[in-house]
Amino acid sequence: GPDDAAGDFVRSTKQLMDLLRQLEDIAPQDDLAAELRLAVDALNRGVVAYSSLEL
């Protein structure tokens, strides 16, 4: 159902964020690491950020 699709989106986005963080950790240049961090920050909003909150 629609809830499954939203859950899949959140899960996939979080996996992408994890990959980007790993790449940031091994980035050979500081400017690349900074761009990867910006990408993570841009993804971490809305329903993705909300799903990380502990209620």
PDB file of N, CA, C and O in Angstrom:
ATOM      1  N   GLY A   1       0.808  -1.195   0.000  1.00  0.00           N
ATOM      2  CA  GLY A   1       0.000   0.000   0.000  1.00  0.00           C
ATOM      3  C   GLY A   1       0.846   1.252   0.000  1.00  0.00           C
ATOM      4  O   GLY A   1       2.072   1.185  -0.099  1.00  0.00           O
ATOM      5  N   PRO A   2       0.203   2.377   0.109  1.00  0.00           N
ATOM      6  CA  PRO A   2       0.915   3.661   0.099  1.00  0.00           C
ATOM      7  C   PRO A   2       1.908   3.794   1.251  1.00  0.00           C
ATOM      8  O   PRO A   2       2.955   4.423   1.093  1.00  0.00           O
ATOM      9  N   ASP A   3       1.592   3.210   2.404  1.00  0.00           N
ATOM     10  CA  ASP A   3       2.517   3.288   3.530  1.00  0.00           C
ATOM     11  C   ASP A   3       3.800   2.517   3.251  1.00  0.00           C
ATOM     12  O   ASP A   3       4.879   2.920   3.686  1.00  0.00           O
ATOM     13  N   ASP A   4       3.684   1.412   2.528  1.00  0.00           N
ATOM     14  CA  ASP A   4       4.871   0.643   2.162  1.00  0.00           C
ATOM     15  C   ASP A   4       5.783   1.466   1.266  1.00  0.00           C
ATOM     16  O   ASP A   4       7.002   1.454   1.438  1.00  0.00           O
ATOM     17  N   ALA A   5       5.202   2.174   0.318  1.00  0.00           N
ATOM     18  CA  ALA A   5       6.000   2.993  -0.596  1.00  0.00           C
ATOM     19  C   ALA A   5       6.735   4.088   0.170  1.00  0.00           C
ATOM     20  O   ALA A   5       7.907   4.349  -0.101  1.00  0.00           O
ATOM     21  N   ALA A   6       6.065   4.727   1.116  1.00  0.00           N
ATOM     22  CA  ALA A   6       6.714   5.770   1.917  1.00  0.00           C
ATOM     23  C   ALA A   6       7.839   5.167   2.752  1.00  0.00           C
ATOM     24  O   ALA A   6       8.918   5.748   2.863  1.00  0.00           O
ATOM     25  N   GLY A   7       7.583   4.002   3.336  1.00  0.00           N
ATOM     26  CA  GLY A   7       8.610   3.333   4.123  1.00  0.00           C
ATOM     27  C   GLY A   7       9.805   2.931   3.278  1.00  0.00           C
ATOM     28  O   GLY A   7      10.949   3.049   3.716  1.00  0.00           O
ATOM     29  N   ASP A   8       9.541   2.458   2.070  1.00  0.00           N
ATOM     30  CA  ASP A   8      10.626   2.100   1.149  1.00  0.00           C
ATOM     31  C   ASP A   8      11.448   3.327   0.788  1.00  0.00           C
ATOM     32  O   ASP A   8      12.676   3.261   0.721  1.00  0.00           O
ATOM     33  N   PHE A   9      10.768   4.451   0.555  1.00  0.00           N
ATOM     34  CA  PHE A   9      11.471   5.694   0.223  1.00  0.00           C
ATOM     35  C   PHE A   9      12.389   6.114   1.369  1.00  0.00           C
ATOM     36  O   PHE A   9      13.554   6.446   1.149  1.00  0.00           O
ATOM     37  N   VAL A  10      11.862   6.097   2.583  1.00  0.00           N
ATOM     38  CA  VAL A  10      12.656   6.502   3.749  1.00  0.00           C
ATOM     39  C   VAL A  10      13.843   5.566   3.918  1.00  0.00           C
ATOM     40  O   VAL A  10      14.966   6.022   4.131  1.00  0.00           O
ATOM     41  N   ARG A  11      13.607   4.273   3.827  1.00  0.00           N
ATOM     42  CA  ARG A  11      14.682   3.291   3.987  1.00  0.00           C
ATOM     43  C   ARG A  11      15.767   3.480   2.928  1.00  0.00           C
ATOM     44  O   ARG A  11      16.956   3.478   3.249  1.00  0.00           O
ATOM     45  N   SER A  12      15.365   3.643   1.681  1.00  0.00           N
ATOM     46  CA  SER A  12      16.330   3.832   0.592  1.00  0.00           C
ATOM     47  C   SER A  12      17.112   5.128   0.763  1.00  0.00           C
ATOM     48  O   SER A  12      18.319   5.168   0.525  1.00  0.00           O
ATOM     49  N   THR A  13      16.423   6.180   1.173  1.00  0.00           N
ATOM     50  CA  THR A  13      17.097   7.467   1.368  1.00  0.00           C
ATOM     51  C   THR A  13      18.109   7.376   2.502  1.00  0.00           C
ATOM     52  O   THR A  13      19.204   7.929   2.404  1.00  0.00           O
ATOM     53  N   LYS A  14      17.749   6.687   3.570  1.00  0.00           N
ATOM     54  CA  LYS A  14      18.686   6.525   4.685  1.00  0.00           C
ATOM     55  C   LYS A  14      19.894   5.686   4.273  1.00  0.00           C
ATOM     56  O   LYS A  14      21.012   5.948   4.719  1.00  0.00           O
ATOM     57  N   GLN A  15      19.679   4.686   3.432  1.00  0.00           N
ATOM     58  CA  GLN A  15      20.808   3.893   2.932  1.00  0.00           C
ATOM     59  C   GLN A  15      21.725   4.758   2.077  1.00  0.00           C
ATOM     60  O   GLN A  15      22.948   4.654   2.172  1.00  0.00           O
ATOM     61  N   LEU A  16      21.139   5.607   1.247  1.00  0.00           N
ATOM     62  CA  LEU A  16      21.940   6.523   0.432  1.00  0.00           C
ATOM     63  C   LEU A  16      22.720   7.481   1.326  1.00  0.00           C
ATOM     64  O   LEU A  16      23.898   7.737   1.076  1.00  0.00           O
ATOM     65  N   MET A  17      22.080   8.008   2.357  1.00  0.00           N
ATOM     66  CA  MET A  17      22.768   8.905   3.285  1.00  0.00           C
ATOM     67  C   MET A  17      23.936   8.197   3.962  1.00  0.00           C
ATOM     68  O   MET A  17      25.000   8.791   4.142  1.00  0.00           O
ATOM     69  N   ASP A  18      23.749   6.946   4.336  1.00  0.00           N
ATOM     70  CA  ASP A  18      24.821   6.176   4.960  1.00  0.00           C
ATOM     71  C   ASP A  18      25.994   6.007   4.001  1.00  0.00           C
ATOM     72  O   ASP A  18      27.151   6.159   4.392  1.00  0.00           O
ATOM     73  N   LEU A  19      25.691   5.691   2.747  1.00  0.00           N
ATOM     74  CA  LEU A  19      26.743   5.554   1.741  1.00  0.00           C
ATOM     75  C   LEU A  19      27.493   6.871   1.549  1.00  0.00           C
ATOM     76  O   LEU A  19      28.722   6.882   1.485  1.00  0.00           O
ATOM     77  N   LEU A  20      26.764   7.971   1.459  1.00  0.00           N
ATOM     78  CA  LEU A  20      27.404   9.278   1.291  1.00  0.00           C
ATOM     79  C   LEU A  20      28.294   9.615   2.487  1.00  0.00           C
ATOM     80  O   LEU A  20      29.364  10.197   2.312  1.00  0.00           O
ATOM     81  N   ARG A  21      27.864   9.257   3.697  1.00  0.00           N
ATOM     82  CA  ARG A  21      28.694   9.497   4.892  1.00  0.00           C
ATOM     83  C   ARG A  21      29.975   8.664   4.839  1.00  0.00           C
ATOM     84  O   ARG A  21      31.047   9.143   5.210  1.00  0.00           O
ATOM     85  N   GLN A  22      29.861   7.419   4.378  1.00  0.00           N
ATOM     86  CA  GLN A  22      31.048   6.577   4.256  1.00  0.00           C
ATOM     87  C   GLN A  22      32.016   7.158   3.236  1.00  0.00           C
ATOM     88  O   GLN A  22      33.228   7.163   3.454  1.00  0.00           O
ATOM     89  N   LEU A  23      31.478   7.648   2.124  1.00  0.00           N
ATOM     90  CA  LEU A  23      32.334   8.275   1.119  1.00  0.00           C
ATOM     91  C   LEU A  23      32.971   9.544   1.664  1.00  0.00           C
ATOM     92  O   LEU A  23      34.127   9.844   1.366  1.00  0.00           O
ATOM     93  N   GLU A  24      32.215  10.284   2.462  1.00  0.00           N
ATOM     94  CA  GLU A  24      32.759  11.498   3.087  1.00  0.00           C
ATOM     95  C   GLU A  24      33.963  11.147   3.964  1.00  0.00           C
ATOM     96  O   GLU A  24      34.967  11.860   3.968  1.00  0.00           O
ATOM     97  N   ASP A  25      33.854  10.051   4.701  1.00  0.00           N
ATOM     98  CA  ASP A  25      34.930   9.636   5.603  1.00  0.00           C
ATOM     99  C   ASP A  25      36.227   9.314   4.864  1.00  0.00           C
ATOM    100  O   ASP A  25      37.313   9.495   5.413  1.00  0.00           O
ATOM    101  N   ILE A  26      36.121   8.838   3.625  1.00  0.00           N
ATOM    102  CA  ILE A  26      37.327   8.443   2.888  1.00  0.00           C
ATOM    103  C   ILE A  26      37.663   9.387   1.739  1.00  0.00           C
ATOM    104  O   ILE A  26      38.572   9.114   0.955  1.00  0.00           O
ATOM    105  N   ALA A  27      36.938  10.489   1.637  1.00  0.00           N
ATOM    106  CA  ALA A  27      37.163  11.427   0.530  1.00  0.00           C
ATOM    107  C   ALA A  27      38.596  11.955   0.577  1.00  0.00           C
ATOM    108  O   ALA A  27      39.064  12.388   1.629  1.00  0.00           O
ATOM    109  N   PRO A  28      39.294  11.920  -0.564  1.00  0.00           N
ATOM    110  CA  PRO A  28      40.690  12.357  -0.583  1.00  0.00           C
ATOM    111  C   PRO A  28      40.862  13.877  -0.505  1.00  0.00           C
ATOM    112  O   PRO A  28      41.938  14.358  -0.149  1.00  0.00           O
ATOM    113  N   GLN A  29      39.824  14.627  -0.830  1.00  0.00           N
ATOM    114  CA  GLN A  29      39.918  16.088  -0.772  1.00  0.00           C
ATOM    115  C   GLN A  29      38.853  16.640   0.166  1.00  0.00           C
ATOM    116  O   GLN A  29      37.739  16.124   0.242  1.00  0.00           O
ATOM    117  N   ASP A  30      39.222  17.702   0.878  1.00  0.00           N
ATOM    118  CA  ASP A  30      38.288  18.322   1.816  1.00  0.00           C
ATOM    119  C   ASP A  30      37.062  18.889   1.116  1.00  0.00           C
ATOM    120  O   ASP A  30      35.957  18.836   1.657  1.00  0.00           O
ATOM    121  N   ASP A  31      37.252  19.438  -0.097  1.00  0.00           N
ATOM    122  CA  ASP A  31      36.097  20.024  -0.792  1.00  0.00           C
ATOM    123  C   ASP A  31      35.100  18.941  -1.210  1.00  0.00           C
ATOM    124  O   ASP A  31      33.893  19.183  -1.206  1.00  0.00           O
ATOM    125  N   LEU A  32      35.584  17.765  -1.566  1.00  0.00           N
ATOM    126  CA  LEU A  32      34.690  16.654  -1.892  1.00  0.00           C
ATOM    127  C   LEU A  32      33.934  16.201  -0.646  1.00  0.00           C
ATOM    128  O   LEU A  32      32.729  15.958  -0.702  1.00  0.00           O
ATOM    129  N   ALA A  33      34.638  16.088   0.470  1.00  0.00           N
ATOM    130  CA  ALA A  33      33.991  15.704   1.726  1.00  0.00           C
ATOM    131  C   ALA A  33      32.906  16.709   2.093  1.00  0.00           C
ATOM    132  O   ALA A  33      31.834  16.323   2.559  1.00  0.00           O
ATOM    133  N   ALA A  34      33.174  17.984   1.888  1.00  0.00           N
ATOM    134  CA  ALA A  34      32.189  19.021   2.201  1.00  0.00           C
ATOM    135  C   ALA A  34      30.958  18.895   1.312  1.00  0.00           C
ATOM    136  O   ALA A  34      29.834  19.066   1.783  1.00  0.00           O
ATOM    137  N   GLU A  35      31.158  18.599   0.040  1.00  0.00           N
ATOM    138  CA  GLU A  35      30.020  18.428  -0.878  1.00  0.00           C
ATOM    139  C   GLU A  35      29.190  17.200  -0.503  1.00  0.00           C
ATOM    140  O   GLU A  35      27.962  17.227  -0.586  1.00  0.00           O
ATOM    141  N   LEU A  36      29.855  16.139  -0.095  1.00  0.00           N
ATOM    142  CA  LEU A  36      29.137  14.939   0.339  1.00  0.00           C
ATOM    143  C   LEU A  36      28.320  15.230   1.593  1.00  0.00           C
ATOM    144  O   LEU A  36      27.197  14.745   1.726  1.00  0.00           O
ATOM    145  N   ARG A  37      28.875  16.016   2.512  1.00  0.00           N
ATOM    146  CA  ARG A  37      28.146  16.402   3.723  1.00  0.00           C
ATOM    147  C   ARG A  37      26.924  17.241   3.365  1.00  0.00           C
ATOM    148  O   ARG A  37      25.857  17.067   3.954  1.00  0.00           O
ATOM    149  N   LEU A  38      27.075  18.151   2.400  1.00  0.00           N
ATOM    150  CA  LEU A  38      25.935  18.957   1.949  1.00  0.00           C
ATOM    151  C   LEU A  38      24.839  18.073   1.358  1.00  0.00           C
ATOM    152  O   LEU A  38      23.652  18.326   1.562  1.00  0.00           O
ATOM    153  N   ALA A  39      25.239  17.042   0.631  1.00  0.00           N
ATOM    154  CA  ALA A  39      24.259  16.124   0.046  1.00  0.00           C
ATOM    155  C   ALA A  39      23.494  15.385   1.141  1.00  0.00           C
ATOM    156  O   ALA A  39      22.276  15.231   1.050  1.00  0.00           O
ATOM    157  N   VAL A  40      24.196  14.932   2.169  1.00  0.00           N
ATOM    158  CA  VAL A  40      23.538  14.250   3.289  1.00  0.00           C
ATOM    159  C   VAL A  40      22.559  15.203   3.970  1.00  0.00           C
ATOM    160  O   VAL A  40      21.420  14.836   4.261  1.00  0.00           O
ATOM    161  N   ASP A  41      23.011  16.419   4.217  1.00  0.00           N
ATOM    162  CA  ASP A  41      22.147  17.399   4.876  1.00  0.00           C
ATOM    163  C   ASP A  41      20.910  17.707   4.040  1.00  0.00           C
ATOM    164  O   ASP A  41      19.825  17.901   4.589  1.00  0.00           O
ATOM    165  N   ALA A  42      21.062  17.754   2.726  1.00  0.00           N
ATOM    166  CA  ALA A  42      19.928  18.045   1.844  1.00  0.00           C
ATOM    167  C   ALA A  42      18.910  16.905   1.855  1.00  0.00           C
ATOM    168  O   ALA A  42      17.708  17.143   1.733  1.00  0.00           O
ATOM    169  N   LEU A  43      19.385  15.682   1.999  1.00  0.00           N
ATOM    170  CA  LEU A  43      18.486  14.525   2.025  1.00  0.00           C
ATOM    171  C   LEU A  43      17.775  14.366   3.368  1.00  0.00           C
ATOM    172  O   LEU A  43      16.672  13.824   3.440  1.00  0.00           O
ATOM    173  N   ASN A  44      18.418  14.844   4.423  1.00  0.00           N
ATOM    174  CA  ASN A  44      17.896  14.630   5.775  1.00  0.00           C
ATOM    175  C   ASN A  44      16.883  15.714   6.139  1.00  0.00           C
ATOM    176  O   ASN A  44      17.169  16.610   6.933  1.00  0.00           O
ATOM    177  N   ARG A  45      15.710  15.614   5.548  1.00  0.00           N
ATOM    178  CA  ARG A  45      14.642  16.577   5.817  1.00  0.00           C
ATOM    179  C   ARG A  45      13.298  15.888   5.631  1.00  0.00           C
ATOM    180  O   ARG A  45      13.229  14.753   5.160  1.00  0.00           O
ATOM    181  N   GLY A  46      12.259  16.571   5.996  1.00  0.00           N
ATOM    182  CA  GLY A  46      10.914  16.042   5.812  1.00  0.00           C
ATOM    183  C   GLY A  46      10.702  14.722   6.525  1.00  0.00           C
ATOM    184  O   GLY A  46      11.111  14.537   7.671  1.00  0.00           O
ATOM    185  N   VAL A  47      10.058  13.814   5.822  1.00  0.00           N
ATOM    186  CA  VAL A  47       9.697  12.526   6.416  1.00  0.00           C
ATOM    187  C   VAL A  47      10.933  11.713   6.795  1.00  0.00           C
ATOM    188  O   VAL A  47      10.876  10.908   7.725  1.00  0.00           O
ATOM    189  N   VAL A  48      12.040  11.909   6.095  1.00  0.00           N
ATOM    190  CA  VAL A  48      13.273  11.177   6.414  1.00  0.00           C
ATOM    191  C   VAL A  48      13.804  11.626   7.772  1.00  0.00           C
ATOM    192  O   VAL A  48      14.144  10.792   8.610  1.00  0.00           O
ATOM    193  N   ALA A  49      13.877  12.928   7.992  1.00  0.00           N
ATOM    194  CA  ALA A  49      14.347  13.453   9.276  1.00  0.00           C
ATOM    195  C   ALA A  49      13.364  13.108  10.388  1.00  0.00           C
ATOM    196  O   ALA A  49      13.770  12.734  11.488  1.00  0.00           O
ATOM    197  N   TYR A  50      12.080  13.233  10.101  1.00  0.00           N
ATOM    198  CA  TYR A  50      11.051  12.949  11.103  1.00  0.00           C
ATOM    199  C   TYR A  50      11.111  11.497  11.562  1.00  0.00           C
ATOM    200  O   TYR A  50      10.876  11.205  12.734  1.00  0.00           O
ATOM    201  N   SER A  51      11.423  10.595  10.651  1.00  0.00           N
ATOM    202  CA  SER A  51      11.455   9.172  10.995  1.00  0.00           C
ATOM    203  C   SER A  51      12.610   8.838  11.930  1.00  0.00           C
ATOM    204  O   SER A  51      12.617   7.769  12.541  1.00  0.00           O
ATOM    205  N   SER A  52      13.586   9.737  12.052  1.00  0.00           N
ATOM    206  CA  SER A  52      14.727   9.504  12.932  1.00  0.00           C
ATOM    207  C   SER A  52      14.478  10.002  14.348  1.00  0.00           C
ATOM    208  O   SER A  52      15.254   9.701  15.255  1.00  0.00           O
ATOM    209  N   LEU A  53      13.410  10.756  14.548  1.00  0.00           N
ATOM    210  CA  LEU A  53      13.116  11.295  15.870  1.00  0.00           C
ATOM    211  C   LEU A  53      12.601  10.197  16.786  1.00  0.00           C
ATOM    212  O   LEU A  53      11.816   9.342  16.378  1.00  0.00           O
ATOM    213  N   GLU A  54      13.049  10.235  18.011  1.00  0.00           N
ATOM    214  CA  GLU A  54      12.547   9.289  19.006  1.00  0.00           C
ATOM    215  C   GLU A  54      11.419   9.967  19.749  1.00  0.00           C
ATOM    216  O   GLU A  54      11.615  11.002  20.387  1.00  0.00           O
ATOM    217  N   LEU A  55      10.248   9.387  19.666  1.00  0.00           N
ATOM    218  CA  LEU A  55       9.079   9.983  20.318  1.00  0.00           C
ATOM    219  C   LEU A  55       8.763   9.278  21.614  1.00  0.00           C
ATOM    220  O   LEU A  55       7.808   9.645  22.299  1.00  0.00           O
TER     221      LEU A  55
END
